[in-house]
């Protein structure tokens, strides 16, 4: 539910010390899976364009997507796969990836999506838990996945770059389709497992995160219509990629896909060529676009909803980005976690509350909890506990980690530190594990990043702690300077000294100029990888 200004509504219960998004009634029967819902929706306006592949130059109508997905489902049935089976998905955004995912949904068979750039030993570790019967991948990844498939006795199906003697997705699409085809009905309906994604892995080995057929994953975007054109650079192993795929199926939008990695030039090209109206990208991509010389109002004039998530974004960056968009309310900061299976909050007012991740989405409840387990009130900082009222099957095959993530009352312990202001807007201070201590004084990396980002010659910055047993975490920074700049490390350190009065928040660990910051597959700055590069580079000096 939105208020008169178009913002999500959030209420605070002072007795329970709990914030809640609007309580909205779902329009769909809980006995239905998302696959069943998409099956019905794709039958509407069957000849309407559904998907455009910019890279492969293909176009699919709704009826084509419906038939392709039904044929994939029929193939899975012929192979004896059901709701107890798993299909592995390691694919880029190619033409038939959506049909494979929808086909799994039609059959009630969960798919376990892993990023194509994941190391082979991590894939092996993940799939040794879920044990997929079929692994769908691009031909370029076949060699490094072959041994994994053999060990699991799994069949490989190529999605692109087909290899002689290996089953291709085109062969699946030749499966006969019965005239009375219907998706599989599951006894648990919306509570059954729909997909398995991976945790970010920034604090350890990724875990297999189960996602149910909960309506929240698409109903939070009910503002979408058949006239919208959607784009997300992320693949199905990220929640943002899955959200885009599902909302396209439910609301009948037109989706644009590309196998090219994100770049400012490519994003602007897609926006202008296809009149993209809705896009969701990593927070770091907003920084790239804001500082890109080619960004201007013309290629972005079609955007009505530009969501970003997955990291901290500087106020100066948001202000720059806002100048390239057509009015206020287009740029929106979304916060969520894979385990929740949906966005938890969204800020429609980044122009007036740029540091906030917004108000809670419908169906979401949240508490702020101290280290001692005490519930806190407005403007008090603590760990975010989040609940969506939906059944979570946990981390696949990992009961211990599941119990650590979600308590018996259903609250997810997010590991994020934050607070709510007097207007019920949520602010993320930092990841709890990113809290640093120098000479017994606590601080957060982003506080120093905000200062450095004020320097005109700075494009991107990442701050991290260098630990020693006497002082603790000394702040160090890796800085990307703007093209043509002669900015030096000493300039950055001096600037921080001039603008930060306390010694424990200064760059006591030093500064390194770098060409780029290491990022994870979804574009989020990987603080640990940046730190590792810093240590390796400074060791040789």
C-alpha positions in Angstrom: 0.0 0.0 0.0 1.3 3.5 -0.9 0.6 6.8 0.8 -0.7 10.0 -0.9 2.9 10.7 -2.0 3.4 7.3 -3.6 5.6 5.9 -0.8 5.2 2.6 0.9 3.4 2.8 4.3 5.0 1.6 7.5 3.6 1.6 11.0 5.4 1.3 14.3 3.9 -0.6 17.3 5.5 1.0 20.4 4.3 -1.8 22.7 5.8 -4.6 20.6 8.6 -2.4 19.4 8.0 -3.6 15.9 7.7 -1.9 12.5 5.3 -3.4 9.9 4.6 -2.8 6.2 1.0 -2.7 5.0 -1.0 -5.9 5.4 -2.4 -6.6 2.0 -4.6 -9.5 0.9 -3.1 -11.7 -1.9 -5.2 -12.0 -5.1 -4.0 -15.5 -5.6 -5.1 -18.8 -4.0 -2.4 -20.2 -1.8 -2.9 -23.6 -3.3 -1.4 -22.4 -6.6 2.3 -22.4 -7.3 3.9 -19.5 -9.1 4.3 -21.8 -12.1 0.6 -22.3 -12.2 0.0 -18.5 -12.0 2.5 -17.8 -14.8 1.0 -20.6 -17.0 -2.4 -18.8 -16.9 -1.0 -15.3 -17.4 1.0 -16.3 -20.5 -2.2 -17.3 -22.2 -3.4 -13.7 -22.2 -2.7 -11.8 -25.4 -0.8 -14.7 -26.8 0.8 -12.9 -29.7 2.1 -10.0 -27.6 5.9 -9.8 -27.5 7.3 -11.2 -24.3 11.1 -11.4 -24.6 13.9 -9.8 -26.7 17.4 -11.1 -26.6 19.7 -8.2 -27.6 22.7 -10.5 -28.0 21.2 -13.4 -29.9 18.7 -11.2 -31.9 15.7 -13.4 -31.0 12.1 -12.4 -30.1 9.6 -14.6 -28.4 5.9 -14.0 -28.0 4.0 -15.0 -24.9 2.6 -18.1 -26.6 6.1 -19.1 -27.8 7.4 -18.8 -24.3 4.4 -20.7 -22.9 4.9 -23.6 -25.4 8.6 -23.8 -24.9 8.2 -23.9 -21.1 5.5 -26.6 -21.4 7.8 -28.7 -23.5 10.7 -28.4 -21.0 8.2 -29.5 -18.3 7.1 -32.4 -20.4 10.8 -33.5 -20.9 11.3 -33.4 -17.1 8.3 -35.6 -16.6 9.6 -38.1 -19.2 12.9 -38.2 -17.2 11.0 -38.9 -14.0 11.7 -35.6 -12.3 9.2 -34.3 -9.8 9.0 -32.0 -6.8 11.6 -34.0 -5.0 14.1 -33.6 -7.8 16.5 -30.7 -8.5 17.6 -29.2 -11.8 20.9 -27.3 -11.8 21.0 -24.0 -13.7 24.4 -22.4 -14.5 23.5 -20.1 -17.4 23.8 -16.6 -18.7 20.8 -14.6 -19.9 20.3 -16.6 -23.2 17.1 -17.0 -25.2 15.9 -20.3 -23.6 17.0 -19.8 -20.0 13.6 -18.4 -19.1 11.8 -21.4 -20.7 13.9 -23.8 -18.7 13.2 -22.0 -15.4 9.4 -21.7 -16.2 9.4 -25.4 -17.2 10.8 -26.3 -13.8 8.1 -24.2 -12.2 5.4 -25.8 -14.3 6.6 -29.2 -13.1 7.1 -28.2 -9.5 10.8 -29.1 -9.7 13.0 -26.6 -7.9 16.0 -25.3 -9.8 19.3 -24.6 -8.1 20.9 -21.6 -9.9 24.6 -20.9 -9.5 26.5 -18.1 -11.2 28.6 -19.1 -14.2 31.6 -17.4 -12.8 31.6 -19.5 -9.7 34.8 -21.6 -9.1 34.4 -25.3 -10.0 35.2 -26.5 -6.4 32.4 -24.2 -5.0 29.9 -25.5 -7.6 30.9 -29.1 -6.7 30.4 -28.3 -3.0 27.0 -26.8 -3.6 25.7 -29.5 -6.0 27.0 -32.2 -3.7 24.3 -31.0 -1.3 21.4 -30.6 -3.7 22.3 -33.4 -6.1 20.7 -32.1 -9.3 19.5 -34.8 -11.8 20.0 -32.4 -14.8 22.6 -29.6 -15.0 21.8 -26.9 -17.6 24.7 -24.7 -18.6 26.3 -22.9 -21.5 28.6 -24.8 -23.8 31.6 -22.7 -22.7 31.3 -24.1 -19.2 30.9 -27.7 -20.2 34.5 -28.8 -19.7 34.7 -27.6 -16.0 31.2 -29.0 -15.2 31.6 -32.4 -16.9 33.4 -34.1 -14.0 30.9 -32.7 -11.5 28.0 -34.1 -13.6 29.7 -37.5 -13.9 30.2 -37.7 -10.1 26.5 -36.8 -9.5 25.4 -39.1 -12.4 23.6 -36.0 -13.8 22.8 -35.2 -17.4 24.1 -32.0 -18.9 21.9 -29.9 -21.2 23.5 -27.0 -23.0 21.7 -23.7 -23.2 24.0 -22.1 -25.8 27.3 -23.0 -27.5 26.1 -26.5 -28.2 28.5 -29.4 -28.3 28.2 -32.5 -30.5 27.0 -35.5 -28.5 25.6 -33.4 -25.6 21.9 -32.8 -25.2 20.9 -29.3 -26.1 17.9 -27.2 -25.0 16.7 -27.3 -28.6 16.3 -31.0 -28.3 14.2 -30.5 -25.1 12.0 -28.1 -27.1 11.2 -30.9 -29.6 9.4 -32.9 -26.8 5.8 -33.7 -27.8 3.2 -31.6 -26.0 -0.2 -33.0 -25.1 -3.2 -31.0 -26.0 -4.5 -31.0 -22.4 -1.2 -30.0 -20.8 -1.5 -28.5 -17.3 1.2 -27.6 -14.8 1.7 -29.9 -11.8 -0.4 -29.2 -8.8 1.5 -29.4 -5.5 -0.1 -30.3 -2.2 1.8 -27.5 -0.4 1.1 -24.9 -3.0 2.7 -21.6 -2.1 4.8 -23.2 0.7 6.6 -25.6 -1.7 10.1 -24.9 -2.7 10.3 -23.1 -6.1 14.0 -22.4 -6.4 17.4 -22.6 -4.7 19.8 -19.7 -4.9 23.1 -19.1 -3.3 24.0 -16.8 -0.3 26.4 -14.0 -1.2 29.4 -15.9 0.1 31.2 -12.7 1.2 31.6 -14.1 4.7 32.3 -17.8 3.8 31.3 -20.6 1.5 28.0 -19.9 -0.2 25.0 -21.8 1.1 22.0 -23.2 -0.8 19.1 -20.9 0.0 15.6 -22.3 -0.6 12.9 -20.0 -1.8 9.2 -20.9 -1.7 6.4 -20.0 -4.0 5.6 -17.0 -1.8 3.6 -14.2 -3.4 5.8 -11.5 -1.9 8.4 -12.0 -4.6 6.1 -10.5 -7.2 3.3 -8.7 -5.4 5.7 -6.0 -4.1 5.9 -5.0 -7.8 2.2 -5.0 -8.6 2.6 -1.5 -10.1 4.1 -3.2 -13.2 1.8 -3.4 -16.3 2.0 -5.0 -19.7 3.3 -1.7 -21.1 6.5 -1.9 -19.1 9.8 -3.0 -20.5 12.1 -4.7 -17.9 15.8 -5.3 -17.7 18.2 -6.7 -15.1 21.8 -7.5 -15.8 21.9 -10.2 -13.1 21.3 -13.9 -13.9 18.8 -16.2 -12.2 21.3 -17.1 -9.4 20.6 -13.6 -7.9 17.3 -12.6 -6.3 17.0 -9.6 -8.6 17.3 -11.8 -11.7 14.6 -14.1 -10.4 12.3 -11.3 -9.4 12.6 -9.9 -13.0 11.8 -13.3 -14.5 8.8 -13.9 -12.3 7.3 -10.4 -12.5 7.5 -10.6 -16.3 5.5 -13.8 -16.3 2.9 -12.7 -13.8 2.4 -9.1 -15.1 3.0 -9.7 -18.8 5.7 -7.2 -19.2 8.2 -7.3 -22.0 11.7 -8.4 -20.9 15.0 -7.5 -22.5 17.9 -9.8 -21.9 21.6 -9.7 -22.9 24.6 -12.0 -22.3 26.9 -9.0 -22.2 28.3 -8.0 -18.8 27.1 -4.7 -17.4 28.8 -1.6 -18.8 27.5 2.0 -18.8 27.6 2.2 -22.6 25.7 -1.1 -23.0 23.0 -0.1 -20.4 22.5 3.2 -22.1 22.2 1.5 -25.5 19.6 -0.9 -24.2 17.6 1.9 -22.6 17.5 3.9 -25.7 16.9 1.1 -28.2 14.2 -0.7 -26.3 12.7 2.1 -24.1 13.4 0.3 -20.9 11.0 1.5 -18.2 12.0 -0.7 -15.3 15.5 -1.8 -14.3 17.1 -3.2 -11.2 20.9 -3.0 -10.9 23.6 -3.3 -8.3 24.4 -0.2 -6.2 27.9 -0.1 -7.7 26.4 0.3 -11.2 24.6 3.5 -10.1 28.0 4.8 -9.1 29.4 3.9 -12.5 26.5 5.5 -14.4 26.6 8.7 -12.3 30.3 9.2 -13.1 30.1 8.1 -16.7 30.7 10.9 -19.2 28.2 9.5 -21.7 25.2 9.4 -19.3 22.6 12.1 -20.1 18.9 12.5 -20.1 18.2 11.2 -23.6 19.0 7.5 -23.3 17.4 7.3 -19.8 14.2 9.3 -20.5 12.1 6.1 -20.7 13.1 4.9 -17.2 10.2 5.2 -14.7 11.6 2.8 -12.1 15.4 2.4 -11.6 15.9 0.2 -8.6 19.3 -0.5 -7.1 20.3 -2.9 -4.3 23.1 -4.8 -2.8 25.3 -2.2 -1.2 25.9 1.3 0.1 25.6 4.2 -2.2 27.1 7.6 -1.5 24.9 10.7 -1.3 26.9 12.6 -3.8 26.5 9.7 -6.3 22.7 9.7 -5.9 22.6 13.4 -6.4 24.6 13.0 -9.6 22.4 10.1 -10.8 19.3 12.1 -10.1 20.3 14.7 -12.7 20.2 12.1 -15.5 16.7 10.9 -14.7 13.3 12.3 -15.7 12.0 13.6 -12.3 11.9 12.5 -8.7 10.8 9.0 -7.6 12.5 7.2 -10.5 15.7 6.3 -8.5 14.8 3.8 -5.8 17.0 2.1 -3.2 15.8 -1.4 -2.4 17.0 -3.5 0.5 16.5 -7.3 0.9 18.2 -10.6 1.5 18.1 -13.8 -0.5 16.8 -15.8 2.5 13.7 -13.6 2.7 12.9 -14.2 -1.0 11.8 -10.7 -1.6 12.6 -7.0 -1.1 12.2 -5.9 2.5 12.1 -2.2 1.9 12.2 0.4 -0.9 13.0 4.1 -0.8 11.0 6.1 -3.3 12.4 9.3 -1.9 16.1 9.1 -2.5 16.0 12.8 -3.4 14.9 13.8 0.1 16.1 10.9 2.2 19.2 9.7 0.3 20.7 7.7 3.1 17.6 5.6 3.7 16.6 2.3 2.2 13.0 3.4 2.6 9.9 2.0 4.2 9.0 -1.6 4.6 7.2 -3.4 1.8 3.8 -5.1 2.3 3.9 -8.2 4.5 7.3 -7.4 6.1 7.9 -6.9 9.8 11.1 -5.7 11.4 12.7 -5.2 14.8 15.9 -3.5 15.9 17.7 -5.6 18.5 20.7 -4.8 20.7 23.7 -7.1 21.3 22.0 -8.1 24.6 18.8 -9.1 22.8 16.8 -6.0 23.8 14.2 -4.6 21.4 15.0 -1.0 20.5 12.9 1.9 19.4 13.2 4.7 16.8 16.7 6.2 16.2 18.3 3.4 18.2 20.9 1.4 16.4 21.0 -2.4 16.5 20.8 -5.6 14.4 17.8 -5.9 12.0 15.5 -8.8 12.6 13.1 -9.4 9.7 10.0 -11.5 9.3 7.7 -12.0 6.3 5.2 -14.5 7.7 6.1 -17.1 5.1 7.4 -20.6 5.6 11.1 -20.9 4.9 12.6 -24.3 4.3 16.0 -23.0 5.2 19.4 -23.7 3.8 19.2 -26.9 1.8 20.9 -29.7 3.8 22.2 -27.3 6.5 20.1 -27.3 9.6 22.8 -25.7 11.8 23.1 -22.6 9.5 19.3 -22.5 9.1 18.9 -22.3 12.9 21.5 -19.5 13.1 19.8 -17.5 10.4 16.1 -17.8 11.5 15.0 -18.3 15.1 12.0 -20.3 16.3 9.7 -17.3 16.1 10.4 -16.9 12.4 12.7 -13.8 12.7 15.6 -13.7 10.2 18.8 -12.4 11.9 20.0 -10.4 9.0 23.5 -9.4 10.3 22.8 -5.9 9.2 23.0 -3.0 11.6 20.5 -0.1 11.3 17.7 2.0 12.7 14.4 3.6 11.9 13.8 7.4 11.9 10.8 9.2 13.2 9.1 8.8 9.8 9.5 5.0 9.8 12.3 5.1 7.2 14.9 2.4 7.6 18.7 3.1 7.5 21.4 0.5 7.1 24.5 1.5 9.0 26.6 -1.4 7.9 26.9 -5.2 7.9 27.5 -6.3 11.5 30.6 -8.2 10.4 32.0 -5.0 8.9 32.1 -3.2 12.2 35.7 -2.2 12.9 37.5 -1.3 16.1 40.6 0.9 16.3 42.1 1.6 19.7 38.9 0.3 21.3 36.8 2.7 19.3 34.1 1.4 16.9 33.6 2.7 13.4 32.1 1.7 10.1 34.0 1.7 6.7 31.3 3.7 4.9 31.7 6.6 7.2 35.2 7.2 5.8 34.1 6.3 2.3 31.6 9.2 2.5 34.4 11.6 3.2 36.7 10.4 0.5 33.9 10.4 -2.1 33.6 14.2 -1.6 36.9 14.6 -3.5 36.2 15.6 -7.1 38.8 13.3 -8.6 37.5 10.1 -6.8 35.4 7.7 -8.9 35.0 4.8 -6.5 36.4 4.0 -3.0 36.4 1.0 -0.7 37.6 1.2 2.9 38.5 -1.8 5.1 40.4 -2.6 8.2 44.0 -3.8 8.6 44.2 -5.6 11.9 47.1 -5.7 14.3 47.1 -6.9 17.9 48.0 -3.5 19.4 45.8 -1.0 17.6 43.0 -3.2 16.2 41.5 -2.4 12.8 43.4 0.5 11.1 41.3 1.9 8.2 42.9 1.5 4.7 41.4 2.6 1.4 41.6 1.5 -2.2 40.7 4.4 -4.5 39.7 4.5 -8.2 40.5 8.0 -9.5 38.7 9.6 -12.4 40.2 9.3 -15.9 43.0 11.8 -16.4 43.4 12.6 -12.7 46.8 12.8 -11.0 45.4 12.2 -7.5 47.9 10.6 -5.1 47.5 8.4 -2.1 48.9 11.2 0.1 46.3 13.6 -1.2 43.5 11.3 0.0 45.0 10.7 3.4 45.5 14.5 3.9 41.9 15.2 2.8 40.6 12.7 5.4 42.8 14.2 8.1 41.4 17.6 7.3 37.8 16.4 7.4 37.8 13.8 10.2 38.7 15.1 13.6 39.1 11.7 15.4 42.3 9.7 14.8 40.5 6.3 14.8 38.5 7.2 11.7 41.5 8.4 9.7 43.4 6.3 7.1 45.9 4.8 9.6 46.3 1.8 7.4 47.2 3.7 4.2 45.8 4.2 0.7 46.3 2.5 -2.6 45.4 3.9 -6.1 43.8 1.1 -8.2 42.3 0.9 -11.7 39.2 -0.9 -10.5 37.6 -2.4 -7.4 37.0 -6.1 -7.2 33.3 -7.0 -7.4 31.2 -10.1 -7.0 29.2 -11.5 -9.9 26.2 -9.2 -9.2 28.3 -6.1 -9.3 28.6 -5.6 -5.5 32.0 -4.4 -4.3 33.7 -7.4 -2.6 35.4 -5.7 0.4 37.4 -8.8 1.3 38.7 -9.2 -2.3 39.6 -5.5 -2.4 41.5 -5.9 0.9 43.3 -9.0 -0.4 44.5 -7.1 -3.5 45.6 -4.2 -1.3 47.7 -6.5 0.9 49.3 -8.2 -2.1 50.1 -4.9 -3.8 51.5 -3.2 -0.7 53.6 -6.2 0.2 55.8 -5.7 -2.9 56.4 -2.1 -2.2 
